[in-house]
């Protein structure tokens, strides 16, 4: 009878972790400090959970980072990418996105969690690496659609290859977000962005570029 009771307890072990709370804590820590700066033990301490409980829920650090990045993509990246579907001019939408990226008073940590993971992290596991790559591909596809619509309105030179323009936008946004996270002056970054993207929106002359 005792064996059966033990088996029932093992099978019916109560859930001892608040998954959403742990993800929220992890996202804040990784976003503010970077994945390399916060150990799993420290994260468990801040979230108020045991390491075994975290492993049971997420399968380890890679699973936690992956779940955190998934949540970040849904709550932060998706609304940002949605801006590229607005009917305003390419230049106006671009300016609004840059303004959000360099705004230090938006109630969020500066910079971008995805950008930090892609550029600054040395601790990404297989699942997290796969998600960062997929999110990058998704973002560039959205930028490509944005560029194509701008071309049809005559706002971007038609001889600029769309994949090249999309990659350019992605790389410039990433650099901008890393710089703001490192404490660069927002006004200077905003001015640099205007200068950087000027060539993309200029219709004067022709370009000799290829993918």
C-alpha positions in Angstrom: 0.0 0.0 0.0 2.8 2.4 0.8 4.4 1.7 -2.6 1.1 2.5 -4.3 0.8 5.7 -2.3 4.3 6.8 -3.2 3.6 6.1 -6.8 0.5 8.2 -6.7 2.3 11.0 -5.1 5.1 10.8 -7.8 2.6 10.8 -10.6 0.5 13.6 -9.1 3.3 15.8 -7.9 1.8 19.3 -7.6 2.9 22.1 -9.8 5.3 24.2 -7.7 6.3 26.9 -10.2 4.5 29.9 -11.7 5.7 29.6 -15.3 4.6 33.1 -16.3 6.2 34.7 -13.3 9.5 33.0 -14.0 9.4 34.0 -17.7 8.7 37.6 -16.7 11.6 37.7 -14.3 13.9 36.1 -16.9 12.9 38.5 -19.6 13.6 41.5 -17.4 17.0 40.1 -16.3 18.1 39.0 -19.7 16.9 42.2 -21.4 18.5 44.6 -18.8 21.7 42.7 -18.0 22.2 40.3 -20.9 22.2 36.5 -20.8 25.9 36.3 -20.0 25.5 38.5 -16.9 22.8 36.5 -15.0 23.5 33.0 -13.9 20.7 30.4 -13.7 21.2 30.2 -10.0 20.8 34.0 -9.6 17.7 33.9 -11.8 16.2 31.2 -9.7 16.9 33.3 -6.6 15.2 36.4 -8.1 12.2 34.4 -9.3 11.9 32.6 -6.0 12.0 29.1 -7.4 14.3 26.1 -6.9 16.6 25.0 -9.7 15.1 21.5 -9.8 11.6 23.0 -10.2 12.8 25.2 -13.0 14.4 22.3 -14.8 11.1 20.3 -14.5 9.2 23.1 -16.0 11.6 24.3 -18.8 14.0 21.4 -19.2 17.0 23.6 -18.4 18.5 27.0 -19.2 18.0 26.7 -23.0 14.4 25.9 -22.5 13.9 28.9 -20.3 15.7 31.3 -22.7 13.7 29.9 -25.6 10.4 30.4 -23.7 11.5 33.9 -22.7 12.3 34.9 -26.2 9.0 33.5 -27.4 7.2 35.7 -24.9 9.3 38.7 -25.9 8.5 38.1 -29.6 4.8 38.0 -28.9 4.6 41.0 -26.5 7.3 43.3 -27.8 8.5 42.4 -31.3 5.1 41.7 -32.9 3.6 45.1 -32.1 6.8 46.7 -33.5 6.7 44.8 -36.7 3.0 45.6 -37.1 4.0 49.2 -37.5 5.5 48.3 -40.9 2.0 47.5 -42.2 0.7 51.1 -41.6 -0.5 53.2 -44.5 1.7 56.1 -43.7 4.8 56.9 -45.8 7.9 54.7 -45.5 9.8 57.7 -44.1 7.1 58.4 -41.5 6.8 54.8 -40.3 10.6 54.5 -40.2 10.9 57.6 -38.1 8.2 56.4 -35.7 10.0 53.0 -35.2 13.3 54.7 -34.6 11.7 57.1 -32.1 10.3 54.1 -30.1 13.7 52.3 -30.3 15.6 55.2 -28.8 12.9 56.3 -26.3 14.3 55.8 -22.8 10.9 56.6 -21.1 8.8 53.9 -22.7 8.7 51.8 -19.5 10.9 49.1 -20.8 14.6 48.3 -20.6 16.6 50.0 -23.4 17.6 48.1 -26.5 16.2 44.8 -27.6 16.4 41.3 -26.1 16.6 39.6 -29.4 19.4 41.9 -30.6 21.3 41.3 -27.4 20.9 37.5 -27.8 22.0 37.6 -31.4 25.0 39.8 -31.0 26.2 39.8 -27.4 25.3 36.4 -25.9 27.7 33.4 -25.8 25.3 31.1 -23.9 22.6 30.3 -26.3 21.5 26.7 -26.6 20.1 25.0 -29.7 16.5 25.8 -29.1 17.2 29.5 -28.4 19.6 29.8 -31.4 16.9 28.3 -33.6 14.3 30.8 -32.4 16.6 33.8 -32.8 17.3 32.7 -36.4 13.6 32.2 -37.1 12.7 35.5 -35.7 15.4 37.2 -37.8 14.0 35.5 -40.9 10.5 36.6 -40.0 11.5 40.2 -39.3 13.3 40.4 -42.7 10.3 39.0 -44.5 8.2 41.8 -42.9 10.7 44.4 -43.8 10.7 43.0 -47.4 6.9 43.5 -47.6 7.3 47.0 -46.3 10.0 47.8 -48.9 7.9 46.4 -51.7 5.0 48.6 -50.8 7.3 51.6 -50.6 8.7 50.8 -54.0 5.2 50.8 -55.5 4.6 54.2 -54.0 7.9 55.5 -55.5 9.4 56.0 -52.0 12.4 53.6 -52.5 14.4 53.3 -55.7 13.1 50.3 -57.7 16.6 49.1 -58.6 17.5 48.4 -54.9 17.1 44.7 -54.4 14.4 44.1 -51.9 16.3 41.3 -50.0 19.2 43.7 -49.7 17.1 46.5 -48.4 15.4 44.2 -45.9 18.7 43.0 -44.6 20.0 46.6 -44.4 17.0 47.6 -42.3 17.4 44.6 -40.0 21.2 45.2 -39.5 20.7 49.0 -38.9 17.9 48.4 -36.4 20.0 45.9 -34.6 23.0 48.2 -34.4 20.7 51.1 -33.2 19.2 48.9 -30.5 22.6 47.7 -29.3 23.9 51.3 -29.1 21.0 52.6 -27.1 21.4 49.7 -24.7 25.0 50.7 -24.3 24.0 54.2 -23.2 24.5 56.2 -26.4 22.7 59.5 -26.7 19.2 59.0 -28.1 19.2 62.3 -30.1 22.6 61.4 -31.7 21.3 57.9 -32.6 18.1 59.4 -34.1 20.2 61.8 -36.2 22.5 59.0 -37.3 19.5 56.9 -38.3 18.2 59.7 -40.5 21.6 59.9 -42.2 22.0 56.1 -42.5 18.6 55.5 -44.1 18.8 58.6 -46.4 20.3 56.6 -49.2 17.6 54.0 -49.1 14.8 56.5 -49.5 16.5 58.7 -52.1 15.2 58.4 -55.6 18.0 60.4 -57.2 20.2 58.5 -59.7 20.6 54.8 -60.0 22.3 52.2 -57.9 24.7 49.5 -58.9 24.2 46.9 -56.1 23.4 43.2 -56.1 22.4 40.7 -53.5 
